[in-house]
Amino acid sequence: MSYKKMGVSEVAGGTPLQELNKTDDTEKPLLSDGTDGPACQVDFVSSEWGNVLVAVQGDRSKPAIVTCHDIGLNHVTCFQSFFNYSDMEPILRHFCVYHINAIGQEQGASQLPDGFQYPTMEQFVDIVLNVLNHFRIPRMVGFGMGAGANILSRFELAHPDMVDGLVLINGVSTQSTWTEWAQQKLSSYYLRGKGMTHYSQEYLLWHYFGKKTMETHQDLVVQFRENLAKSVNAFNVALFIDSYIKRSDLHIRRATDWPRHANARTIKCDVLLIAGANSPHLNDTVEMNSRLNPEKATWLKMSDCGGMILEEQPAKLTEAFRLFLQGQGYVLRLRPAAPAHSVEPPAPRPRQIGQPSPVMV
């Protein structure tokens, strides 16, 4: 690889996560058209379940960021606006982003045949591995949202030596609750039989944003409503939803007594776990954080934000992502071009072993 990893002490100063407490509304283009960033090159990777569309953004000789999207979305509707956001441009100069689209979820996808055996959440691990092997990626930083966050978590548990870090938005470590199962199952039923109905749209929009954001950012909700109506194949989305609600528990645990629980199943890499204060998945991220090693995980709760953090708070998320990468030793002397939303860091405060790491921004 062409980069040099360095210790945290060697990385140029930046704003600590605890100081991301200022909001600059002029830097929140909620409906960015995402046309200013590097163009994506589309490639197809073969798998047991068919070809997987991967959109590659950046120089392939550089370190890899691998993204996985949520249900009802694809790499365009989930990630394009954020990764083409102006503050992300310095990060993209140092990385190549590989956007993995779940089977049949890309824009303009043909309907999968009746009886198609859609991959389970566990089998998606093999798809991610196929993608990394296809592009000869030895290690990567994962960036996932919702179902995509669950997939990348499973991949790290299966292949910890290939993951340097995970950024998980609305991550969940448990199996679906009865309430979630019933709501998702009804949505899937309508998607299979009647297409993208009003009920399915409303449920998916709530899943993305939460009730408060749906009331306060109606223009953003309208755009996603149009995307659901025009850009996805409803039958294929139903198959992805069925796979997600049938997910198993990750069975990870926090090793509080290290000598006795040294072999406990856990995510070994550094994790940045993020949720909005008004996200419908906030409690899921709290539960997942309680299962992670506090020395490896940071839980980030963003104020004035629902579930679609990439669209609602791109400036804050970019800053948090930049600092996370710096902590990994990847991004050197990297600062936003106009850090109006940043402040200088105070003296660092050591965290005691076993102490959780919640951060409110």
C-alpha positions in Angstrom: 0.0 0.0 0.0 1.1 3.6 -0.6 0.2 5.0 2.8 2.0 5.0 6.1 0.0 4.3 9.3 1.2 6.5 12.2 0.4 6.6 15.9 -2.3 8.9 17.2 0.4 11.1 18.8 1.9 11.7 15.3 -1.4 12.7 13.7 -1.9 16.5 13.3 -4.3 18.1 15.7 -7.9 18.2 15.1 -11.2 18.7 17.0 -12.0 15.9 19.4 -15.4 14.3 19.2 -16.5 15.8 22.5 -16.1 19.3 20.9 -18.5 18.8 18.0 -21.1 20.8 19.7 -21.7 23.7 17.2 -24.0 23.7 14.3 -23.5 25.7 11.2 -26.7 25.6 9.3 -25.0 27.2 6.2 -23.1 23.9 5.8 -26.1 21.5 5.7 -27.3 21.2 2.1 -30.0 18.6 2.9 -30.9 18.2 -0.8 -27.4 18.2 -2.3 -27.5 16.7 -5.8 -24.1 15.1 -5.2 -22.6 16.1 -8.6 -19.4 17.8 -7.3 -17.4 14.8 -6.1 -15.3 12.2 -7.9 -17.2 10.2 -10.5 -18.0 6.6 -9.6 -17.0 3.7 -11.9 -19.4 0.8 -11.9 -18.1 -2.7 -11.7 -19.8 -6.1 -11.2 -18.5 -8.8 -8.9 -19.8 -12.3 -9.3 -21.2 -14.2 -6.3 -23.3 -17.3 -5.6 -26.4 -15.1 -5.8 -25.6 -13.3 -9.0 -23.6 -10.2 -9.9 -23.1 -7.5 -7.3 -22.9 -3.9 -8.4 -20.0 -2.0 -6.8 -19.5 1.7 -7.5 -15.9 2.7 -7.1 -15.1 6.3 -6.2 -11.5 7.4 -6.2 -8.0 6.1 -6.8 -7.9 2.3 -6.4 -4.3 2.3 -5.2 -5.3 4.1 -2.0 -6.7 2.7 1.2 -10.2 1.4 1.0 -13.5 2.5 2.6 -16.3 0.0 2.0 -19.9 1.1 2.3 -23.1 -0.9 2.8 -26.5 0.7 2.6 -29.8 0.2 4.5 -33.1 -1.4 3.3 -34.9 0.3 0.5 -31.8 2.3 -0.5 -28.7 1.8 -2.7 -25.3 3.5 -3.0 -26.9 6.5 -4.8 -29.8 7.3 -2.4 -27.9 6.4 0.7 -24.3 7.6 0.2 -23.8 9.7 -2.9 -24.8 13.0 -1.4 -22.7 12.6 1.7 -19.5 11.3 0.0 -19.8 14.2 -2.6 -20.3 16.7 0.2 -17.7 19.5 0.0 -16.1 18.8 3.4 -15.5 15.1 2.4 -13.3 16.1 -0.5 -10.0 16.2 1.5 -10.8 12.7 2.9 -11.6 11.3 -0.6 -8.1 12.5 -1.8 -6.6 9.9 0.6 -9.1 7.0 0.1 -10.9 4.9 -2.5 -14.6 4.2 -1.7 -16.2 1.0 -2.7 -20.0 1.2 -2.5 -21.5 -2.3 -2.4 -25.2 -2.5 -3.5 -27.1 -5.4 -2.1 -28.4 -7.9 -4.6 -31.2 -6.4 -6.7 -31.2 -3.0 -4.9 -29.3 -0.8 -7.4 -31.2 1.8 -9.4 -33.0 0.3 -12.4 -32.5 -3.3 -11.2 -34.5 -6.0 -12.9 -37.0 -7.9 -10.7 -35.5 -11.1 -9.2 -37.3 -14.3 -10.2 -40.0 -15.9 -8.0 -38.5 -18.4 -5.6 -35.1 -16.6 -5.6 -33.2 -17.5 -2.5 -32.1 -14.1 -1.2 -28.9 -14.1 0.8 -29.2 -14.0 4.6 -27.4 -11.4 6.7 -24.7 -14.1 7.4 -24.4 -14.9 3.7 -23.8 -11.2 2.9 -20.5 -11.7 4.7 -19.4 -13.9 1.8 -20.5 -11.2 -0.7 -18.4 -8.6 1.0 -15.5 -11.0 1.0 -16.0 -11.6 -2.7 -15.8 -7.8 -3.3 -12.6 -7.4 -1.3 -11.0 -10.3 -3.0 -12.1 -9.1 -6.5 -10.5 -5.7 -5.9 -7.5 -7.2 -4.0 -8.3 -5.2 -0.8 -6.3 -6.6 2.1 -7.8 -4.3 4.8 -10.6 -1.7 4.8 -12.6 0.7 6.9 -16.3 -0.2 6.9 -19.0 2.5 6.7 -22.5 1.1 7.1 -26.0 2.3 7.8 -28.9 0.2 9.3 -28.9 -3.2 7.6 -25.5 -2.4 6.1 -24.1 -1.7 9.5 -25.3 -5.1 10.6 -23.6 -6.8 7.6 -20.3 -5.1 8.2 -20.4 -6.0 11.9 -20.8 -9.6 10.9 -18.0 -9.3 8.4 -15.6 -8.0 11.1 -16.6 -10.9 13.4 -15.8 -13.4 10.6 -12.7 -11.6 9.3 -11.3 -9.3 11.9 -7.8 -9.3 10.2 -9.4 -7.5 7.2 -11.1 -4.6 9.1 -9.2 -1.6 10.5 -12.3 0.2 11.8 -16.1 0.4 11.5 -18.4 3.5 11.3 -21.9 2.2 12.1 -24.9 4.4 11.7 -28.1 3.1 13.4 -26.3 -0.1 14.1 -28.1 -3.0 15.8 -26.7 -6.1 17.4 -29.9 -8.0 18.4 -32.4 -9.9 16.4 -35.6 -8.1 15.4 -38.2 -7.4 18.0 -41.8 -8.7 17.6 -43.0 -5.1 16.8 -40.2 -4.6 14.2 -40.9 -8.0 12.7 -44.6 -7.4 12.4 -44.2 -3.9 10.8 -41.5 -5.0 8.4 -43.3 -8.2 7.5 -46.5 -6.2 6.6 -44.4 -3.8 4.6 -42.7 -6.7 2.8 -46.1 -8.2 2.1 -47.4 -5.1 0.4 -44.2 -4.6 -1.5 -44.4 -8.1 -3.0 -48.1 -8.0 -3.9 -48.9 -4.4 -4.6 -45.6 -2.6 -5.2 -44.5 0.5 -3.3 -47.8 1.3 -1.5 -48.4 4.3 0.8 -48.0 2.1 3.9 -44.6 0.8 2.7 -43.4 4.3 1.9 -44.5 5.7 5.2 -42.9 2.9 7.2 -39.6 3.1 5.3 -39.5 6.9 5.7 -40.1 6.5 9.5 -37.3 3.8 9.5 -34.9 6.3 7.9 -35.8 9.6 9.6 -38.1 9.1 12.7 -41.3 11.0 13.4 -39.7 14.4 14.3 -37.5 14.7 11.2 -40.5 13.7 9.0 -42.3 16.8 10.4 -39.4 19.3 10.3 -37.6 18.3 7.0 -40.5 17.8 4.7 -38.5 18.7 1.6 -36.0 16.0 2.4 -38.8 13.5 3.0 -40.4 14.3 -0.3 -37.2 13.5 -2.2 -36.8 10.2 -0.5 -40.5 9.4 -1.1 -39.9 10.0 -4.8 -36.8 7.8 -4.8 -38.8 5.0 -3.2 -41.5 5.4 -5.8 -39.2 5.6 -8.9 -35.7 4.3 -8.1 -36.1 0.8 -6.5 -37.7 -2.5 -7.4 -40.4 -3.1 -4.8 -40.3 -6.9 -5.0 -36.5 -6.9 -4.6 -36.7 -4.5 -1.6 -39.2 -7.0 0.0 -36.6 -9.7 -0.3 -34.0 -7.6 1.4 -36.4 -6.6 4.2 -37.2 -10.3 4.8 -33.5 -11.1 5.1 -33.0 -8.2 7.5 -35.9 -9.1 9.9 -34.7 -12.7 10.0 -31.3 -11.6 11.2 -29.8 -13.5 14.1 -28.3 -11.9 17.2 -24.6 -11.0 16.8 -23.9 -12.7 20.2 -21.3 -10.2 21.1 -20.5 -9.4 24.7 -18.4 -6.9 26.7 -15.6 -8.7 28.4 -15.8 -7.0 31.8 -13.6 -9.7 33.5 -10.8 -9.8 31.0 -8.9 -12.9 32.3 -12.0 -14.9 32.4 -13.7 -13.6 29.3 -10.5 -13.2 27.1 -12.1 -15.3 24.4 -15.5 -13.6 24.4 -17.0 -13.0 21.0 -16.6 -9.3 20.3 -15.8 -6.8 17.6 -12.0 -6.3 17.9 -11.5 -3.2 15.7 -12.2 0.4 16.7 -15.9 1.3 16.3 -17.6 4.6 15.9 -21.3 4.0 16.6 -23.6 6.9 15.7 -27.3 7.7 16.1 -29.3 10.9 16.0 -31.1 12.1 19.1 -34.4 11.6 17.4 -33.5 8.4 15.5 -36.0 5.5 15.9 -32.9 3.3 16.3 -31.3 5.2 19.2 -32.1 2.5 21.8 -30.6 -0.2 19.4 -27.3 1.7 19.3 -27.3 2.1 23.1 -27.8 -1.7 23.4 -25.0 -2.4 20.9 -22.6 0.0 22.6 -23.2 -1.8 25.9 -21.9 -5.0 24.3 -18.8 -3.5 22.8 -15.3 -3.1 24.4 -15.3 0.4 25.9 -11.6 0.8 25.0 -12.5 0.2 21.3 -15.9 1.8 20.9 -17.2 5.4 20.9 -20.9 6.0 20.9 -21.9 9.3 19.3 -25.3 10.8 19.7 -26.0 13.8 17.4 -28.5 16.4 18.6 -31.2 17.9 16.3 -31.0 14.9 14.1 -33.1 11.9 13.2 -32.0 8.6 11.6 -30.7 10.0 8.3 -27.6 11.6 9.7 -25.8 11.7 6.3 -28.4 14.1 5.0 -29.4 16.0 8.2 -25.9 16.6 9.7 -23.3 16.1 7.0 -20.8 18.6 8.5 -20.8 17.0 12.0 -20.6 13.5 10.5 -17.7 14.4 8.3 -15.8 15.9 11.2 -16.5 12.8 13.3 -15.4 10.5 10.5 -12.2 12.5 9.9 -11.3 12.3 13.6 -12.0 8.6 13.6 -9.7 8.1 10.6 -7.0 10.2 12.2 -7.2 7.9 15.3 -6.6 5.0 12.9 -3.4 6.8 11.7 -4.8 7.1 8.1 -5.3 10.8 7.5 -2.3 13.0 8.2 -2.4 16.8 8.7 -5.9 16.9 7.4 -8.2 19.7 8.3 -11.5 21.0 6.6 -11.0 23.8 4.2 -13.3 26.1 6.2 -13.8 24.6 9.7 -16.4 27.1 10.9 -18.0 24.4 12.9 -14.9 23.3 14.8 -13.1 24.6 17.9 -9.6 23.9 19.2 -9.2 20.8 21.4 -8.8 21.0 25.1 -6.1 19.0 26.9 -6.9 15.2 26.5 -8.6 13.4 29.3 -7.7 9.7 29.8 -10.5 7.3 29.9 -10.5 4.7 32.6 -10.7 1.0 31.7 -14.2 -0.2 31.7 -15.7 3.3 31.4 -18.2 3.7 28.5 -17.6 6.3 25.9 -20.8 8.2 25.1 -20.4 11.5 23.2 -23.2 14.0 22.6 -22.8 16.5 19.8 
